[in-house]
Amino acid sequence: MTPLHFEQQYESEWDELAAQVRLILAGRKTQSASLKPLQGEHVAALYRRACEHLALARARAYPRYMIDKLERITADAHQVIYQRREFGVLRAWRAIAYDFPRAVRAQAAYVWLSAALFLVPTLLVGWLVYERPDLILSVVDGETAAQFEEMYSDSAEAIGSIRGADENWTMFGFYIKNNISVSFQCFAGGMIAGVGSMFFLIYNGVFGGAIAGYLTERGLSQTFYSFVVTHAAFELTAIVLSGAAGLRLGHAMISPGRNTRLQSLVIAAKECMPIIYGFVVMLIIAAAIEAFWSSARWLPLTVKYTVAAVCWIGVLLYLTLQGRRAD
């Protein structure tokens, strides 16, 4: 279907939706005979149709003026349907309950690619270092490897770091800084045609896999995995999602379609904003768990692994199911 045919076929629906929205915003109870009655279900149906048309127009790279018109109409209709401008706690709740998981599912192809770029090197290098521990020196120097052994040894006061329990808040701040730094490298690297995102995903996968394989071979698997397994549900997922957002930006730059590269990048950035907000929140949660839960030696292993299983299942179900009714 050509853009002109598409516009001729559906423009009447768009104009009707825009007119209904104007009437509702103006607070009028009556309207001209040429319009259908003001009914919530009818407006909602027109809105859903316009959203479908917007998605098609973007996918088919239809002219910019058509996409701009549909974006404007659907944005206005969204505010009418939800009957209020959302700010503060209400807006944050909608972002968490709907926008974030729906955005992740909308970018599923990039999420799967990002997961592969991160997990394949993690598993491959982890297995190689486990089989040949000397390969750890190809990733980190001997001093760093020795520090990791000490951090996860049976004599460490708090698992995962050389510190006292009174420094939990300090470590919480450190973890936030470190986690956000890693994730934003994966995201911002997308500006280099996506190559930067690929590099940082693979690099972090290689580093994490090497450390895991080395500590497992050294007989420290119990302390290491009991430390990482819970907060990893949020931290590793956030890294994958940040990489996916970066890959989306990179694709927009490489293949802008009928838009200019700047227009394509702006569209991609808008689509990824809920993911960016979401993975930042996940990183903060991960840092809190890592500082106050993961490092605790007094917690039984069965409790740690049970909570970890709940976290992993919860994160996966949240991203795959939450907000589907609104879809």
Salt bridges, closest charged atoms under 4 A:
GLU11 OE2 - LYS69 NZ 3.20
GLU13 OE2 - ARG49 NH2 2.86
ASP15 OD1 - LYS69 NZ 3.44
GLU16 OE2 - HIS42 NE2 2.77
ASP68 OD1 - ARG64 NH2 2.76
GLU71 OE2 - ARG58 NH2 2.73
GLU71 OE1 - ARG64 NH2 3.32
ASP99 OD2 - ARG91 NH1 2.92
ASP99 OD1 - ARG94 NE 3.99
ASP134 OD2 - ARG132 NH2 3.38
GLU217 OE1 - ARG218 NE 3.72
GLU235 OE1 - HIS231 NE2 3.76
GLU271 OE1 - ARG248 NE 2.96
GLU290 OE2 - HIS231 NE2 3.81
ASP327 OD1 - ARG102 NE 2.60
ASP327 OD2 - ARG105 NH2 2.99
